[in-house]
Amino acid sequence: MLKKILHLFYPSINNLTDEQLRIYKYVRTVYLIGMIYGPFYLLKYNYEYHIDRYNFPVGLTIILAVFWPRIFRRTNNLAIITGGIWILYSLMILILLYSSGGLKAPGIFWVIVIPITGATIFGQRGIYAGSILCLAYILIMRQFELSNQIPLDVFKTFDFEKEKFINLLTFSVYFVLTIRHYVNSESILYRRLSDSRSDTESLLRILIHDVANPIGVILLSMDTLKKNQVKQPEFDKRVFDRIDRATATVIGILEKIRQIKALGDGKAKLELQPVDIIAILNNVINLNHHRLETKQLEVTLSHDKKEIFVLADEVILTIVVFTNLLTNAIKFSDPKSRIEIAVEILHQTCVVKFQDHGVGIPPHIMNVLFELNQATSRTGTAGETGTGYGMPLIKEYLTKMNGSIQVDSTQRTVGTEATSGTTFTLRIPLVAGNRSRRLQ
C-alpha cells in the first residue's frame, strides 16, 4: 500500500542506468522520509506549540517537494527530479532549524543530511554545494545570534530534551537507511567490478584456449606441406583448404571477441541466427583432423537429416562449444578408440551428444566442472595439457543462446574391465519449423 501511494507522487523514470537507478531508489527513500517528517512538524507547530507563523514557508516547501516528481515526470530527467527534491527538503530543514532556535535547535545535526544527500545524488559537486550551504547557514545563524535576531517563540515553548530525543530518533532512522543504501551500493559496485573482470578473463580465455586450436591446424598443415616433397595437387588442395578454414576461424574468433566485449559493455546484443548444426560439426571435425590422426581416433557423426537449423551464434557454437567438446574428447580418449557424435530432433529442440570411451571424469571434478573458479584441468591420455576453462565457457555461452548442457561420466577404475567414458548432452532451440535451408 505504501509503495502504491508513493508511486502516485513519485512515478517511475524510464531508461535508467544502474548508477541512476541506485540514486533513484535512494531519493525515493529520502522523499518518503520528507513526506512524513515535514507534515509531522507542521502539525506539531500548530497543535502543540500553537504557532502558525511558519505555515506558509514550511507548507510551501512541503507541497512543492511532494508534487515536484509528478510535475517534472514527463522530462524523464533524473537530475531535475532528484535535485529539486534535495533543494526543497534542504530548505525545509533549514527553515525548521531556524524557527526552533537556529544553532541552539535540538535537531541542529540535521544539517549534515544536506551534504550527504547532495553527495549521493551529484557526487563531488553535491557534497561541495551542500557543504557550502551548511557553512553559509552556520555563519548566518551565528550573526543572527549575535544580533539577537533568532526567533525564540518555538524554542521557549517546547521541551528541549524531549525534542532532542525525537530528533535523534528520526535522524538515526535516516542515518541507518543512508548507511544501508551505501553498503548495498558498494556491494553492487563490487559485483559489477567482479563481473567486468570475469568478462575480461573470459575474453582472454577464448584467446588463450580457443585461438590455439586453429593456429595449431595452420602450423601442422604448413609442416605437412613442407614435408611433402612430391607434388600432389589433390593432397595440397586439401591441406590448403584446412589452412583457409583455420585462418577464417581465427578471424572469426577475433571478431567474436569484439562482439562479446560490446555485449558486456551494453553496446550490442547477442543476435541468434539460423545456423546449420550439421555443417558446423563437420567443420569442427575437419579443423581437428590432425589431432584425430595423431591419436588414430575415429569420429562418427550420425544425424537424421542432412541439414538441421538451430538458433545460435555460429562462431560461438563452432569455437567455444563444439571445438572445446571435441578437443576435450580427443584429450581423454585412448589412442585408436572412437568418438561418437549424434544429432537428433526432440520436439522443438536439437539434442547433440558427444560420447567418448576414455578415462572418464573423477567425481570431485564432476561436481565443479562448470565453475570458473575451480581447478578442473587434467592431463590427457597422451600427456596433453589444458587450462580447465573450456567447460565453464561452454555452459556460459550455451545459456546465452537459450541452450543447456549436462554431463554423464564413468571413471576408469584400475584393475577392472568396466566400460568408462564421458557423454556431454547439449540442447539447443531449433529454428521454427526446422527449416531445411539457411535463412538470410
N, C-alpha and C positions, 0 to 999 in steps of 0.2 A: 504493500500500500504506500509506504514512504517513497519507494522508488517511482511509483506512478505519479505521485504528487510532485516529486522533484522534477520528473520529466516534463510535466506541464509547463514549468517555468524555465527549466534548463534543458532544452531539446538536444538531441544528438547532433554531432558535427560529422560530416562525411569526409572520406578520403584522408584520414589522419595517419601519419607515420607512427611507428612505435613510440618514439620520443614524444610526439604531440599527444598521443593517447595517454601517456603517463601524466603529462601536465593536465590534460582534460579531466582525468579521474581525480587528481589531487584538488583542482579548483572546484570540482563538484562538491567535494567534502568541505572545503572552506566555505563555499556558497551555502551549504546546508547549515553549518555552524552559525554563519551570519544571519540566516533566516530565523534562527532560534534565539540567538544572543541579542540581536538588535531590538526586536519587539519586546523581549523579556524586560530589558532595562527601560524601555519607553513606558511600559505599563507600571514598572516599579517606581519611576519618577512621578507618575500621575497619581497612582493609588496608594503608594506607601509614603512618599515624601510630599505629595500634594504640590508638586512643582511642574508647571506646564510650559515654561518659557523656552524649553528646548525641544518641544514637539515638532516645530517646523524644520529646523536643520537636521535633527536626527531622523524624523519621519521621512523627509525628502530623500535623504541618502539611502534609507531602507527601501523605499518604493522604487527608486531608480536602480538600485542594485538587484532587487528581486526581479524586475522586469527587463533588465539590461540584456540577458541572453536571448530572451524572446524577441526583443526589438531588433537585435542585430543577427538573428538566426540566419536570415537569407544571405548575409555576407559570407557565411561559412568560414569566417576568419577567426582563427583561434586567438590570435594576439589581441584583436579588438575586444572579443568577448571576455577573455580571462583578464586582460589588462584593465578593462572597465570595472570589473568586479573588485579587483585588487585596489584600485584607486578609491572607489566609493566606500568599500569597507574600511580602508585605512582612514579616510576622512571621518567615518562614523566613530571609529575607535578614538581618534584624537579629540573629537567633539565631546564624547562621553568622559574622557580623561580630564579635559579642560573644565567641564562642568562639575566634576566631582573632586576638584582640588588641585588640578594641574600636576606638578611634580609630587604633591602630597597625596594624590589619589591612591586608594588601596589597590588599584589594579594597574599601577604605572608600568609594571613589567610587560603589559600587553603591547607596548611599543615595539618589543622585539619581534612580534609577529610580522610587522611591516617589511623589514628587510628579508626575513626568512621566506615569506610568501613571494616577494619580488624575485629572490634568487631562484626559487623553484620554477617560476614562470619564465623569467627572462634571462636567467643565468647571471653573469657578472654585471651586466647593465642593470638588472633588477636589484641586486644587492647594493650597488653603488647608489642608485636612485633612492632606495629605501633607507639606506644609512644616512644620506644627506638630509632626507625628510625628517628622520628621527632626530638628528643633530640640530637641525633648524628648530624643530618643535621644542627640544630641551632648552635651547638658548632663549627662545621667545618666552617660554614659560618662566624661565629664571628672571628675565626682565620684568615680566608681569608681576612676579612675586615681589621683586624689589620695589616696584611702584604701586603695590597693593591693588592690582587690577584683576586678580584671580577671584572669580565668584565663589563665595563660601556658603551659599544658602543650602546646597545639597550636602556639602562636606559637614556642616554643623548638624544636619538632620539625621544622617544615617549612623548606625553603629559601626565604627571603623573596623573593629576586629571581626565582626560578622561578615562585613563586605569583603574584607581581605581574604577571609576563608573561602567565600563564594567565588571570588576571582581566582584564587589559587586552584580551586577545584576545577573550574571551567578551563583555565589555562592549561592545567595538567592533562585534561582530555584532549585539547587541541594539540599539545606537545606530543602526547602519545601517538595520536593519529599522524602527525608530521613525521615522527621517527619511524613509525611503521611504514609510511609511504617511502621514506628514504631507504630503509632496509630492503623493501620489495624492489625498489628501483635499482639498487645496487645488485640484487640477485638477478634481475632481468638483464642488466648490463653485463654481468659476469657470464650468464648463459649465452648472450648474444656474441660475446667475445670468444667463448668456447666453440660456438657453432661456426663462427668465422674461421677460427683456427682449424677446426675439423674440416671445413670445406677446402681450405688451402692445402691441408695434409692430403685430402682425397685427390686433389689435382696432382700433387707431387707423386702420390702412389700410382696414379694412372700413368704418369710419365715413366716412373721407375719400373713399375711392374708390367705394363702393357706395351709400351713402345719397344721394349726389349724383344718381344716376340717377332714382330715383322722385321725388325732390324736383323735379328738372328737369321730369318729366312733369306734376307738380301745377302748377308755375308756368306752363308752356306752356299747359296746359289752361285755367287761370284766365285767361290772357291771351286765349286764343281766345274764351272766354265774354264777356269784356269787349268784344271787337271785334265780336261777333255782335249787331248792332243789331236785326235782325229776329228775333222769337221763333220758334224752330224746335224744338218739343218733342222730336222724334226725335234731332235733332242734339245738343241739350243733354243728353239722356239718355245718349248715347254718351260725351260728354265727362265727365259726372258719374261714369259707370261707370269711366272711366280714373282719375279722381281717387280714387275709392273704392279701386280696386285698388292704386294707388300708395301711398295712405295706409296700407293694410293691409300693404304691403310694408315700409314704413319701420318700422312697429310690429314686424313680424316680424324685421327686421334687429336692432333694439334688443333684442328678446327673445333672439335668437340670440347676440348678443354676451354677454349674461348667461350663457347656456348654455355658450358657448365658454370664458368665464372660469372657470366652475365645472368644466369639463373639465380645464383647465390646473391648477387647484388640487387636482385629485383628488377633488372633491366630487360629481362626476357622470360618467356615461359617455355616449358618443355612441350614441343609440338609433336604429338604422336601421329605417325603417318602409316598407311598400309604398307607393309613390307612382306616379301615372300620368305618365310622362315626356312623353307627347303633350300632355296638358293643361298641363303646366309650360312646354313650349316655346311653345305658343300664347299663354300668359300673358306670357311674356317678349317675344314679338313685339309684343303689344298694348302692353306697357309702353314699348316703344321706337318706337311708332308715329310720333311727331313727328320723331325723328331720321331715320327712314327716309324720311318725307315731305319733310323739308328737303333731303336729298341725292337725292331721287327714286329711291330704291333699291327694287328688287323682291326680296321674300323668298319663297322656295318651301320648303314643308315637306312632304317625302314620307315615307310610312311604310306598312308592310304591314298593320298592324292599327289599329283605331280607338283601342284602349287597350293600352298596354304598361307593365306594372308592374315597377319595379326596386326594389331595397333601397337606400334612401338617406335623407338628411335633406332634406326638401322646401325649406326656406328656404335652406340652403346651396347646394343644387343650382340653385335659382332665381336667387339673388342673386350668390353667389360664383362659380359655374361658368358657367351659360348666359348670364346677363346680361353678364358680362365678355367672353365669347366673341363674343356678338352685337355689343356696342358696339365691340369691337376690329375686327370685320369691317367694320362701318359706317365706322369711323375711317379704315381704309386702303383702302376701295373708292372707285372713281371714281364721280362723280355719274351717275345713270341706268344703273348697272350692276346686276348680280344677285348675290344671296347665296343659296346653296343649303344647306338643312339636310336631311339624310337620316337616317332611323332604321331600323335593321334588326336582326333577331334572329339571332345566330350562336351555335349550341349553347346554353349557359345564360348567355349574355352579350348585353346590349343595346349595339349599336355605334351611336354618334351621330357624324355628320360635319358640321362647319361648314366650308363652302368659299366663299371669296370670289375675285374676279378682279381684285384690286387690285395694289398695288405690290410685294407680297412682303416677305420678311424678309431683311436682309443676313446673310451667313454669320457675321460676328463677333457678331451678336446671337443668331442661332440657337443658337450654342454655349453661351450663358449665359442663355437665355430664361427658364428656370425657377429661376434662382438669385436669392435675395433680395438678396444684397449686390452685385449687378452692375447697372450703369446700362443699362437696356433701353428707356427711354422715348423715343418719337419723335413728331414732328409728323405729324398725319394729312393726307389729301389736300386737306382744306378748312381746314387750319390748326388742327385740333383738337389740344389738348394732353392729356397724361396723366401718370400717376405712375410707370408701369413696374412696379407692384406686382400687377397683375391675374394674370399668368401664374403667378408663384410661389404665389399663394394658391389658384389653381385646382388645381395639382398637389398642394399640401399637403392640401387637403380631399378631393380625389378619392381620394388614398391612404388617408385615414382612413375612407372609405366603401368600401374594398377595390376601388377603380377605378383606371384608368390613363389617361394622355393621351400622344399623340405628335403631332408636327407635321411636315408636308412643305410646303416653300415654294420658289417660283421667283421670284427678284427681277427686277424690270423693268430692262432694260438700255436706256439712251438710244440712240436711233437704230435700234432693231430692232423688228420686229413680233411677236416671240416672245411666247407666252402667259405671263402671270405670275399670281401669286396664292398663297394660302395655304390649306391644309386641316388642320384640327385633328380628330383622330380620338380619341374617348373610348370607353372600355369600362367598363360598369357591370354588376354582377351582377344577373340577373333574379330576380324572386320565384319560388320553387319552383313549377314547373307553369305559369309565366307566366299568373297569374290575370287574368281579364278584368274584375274589379271591385275597387274599393278595399276593403282589409281593415280591419276595425275593431279 
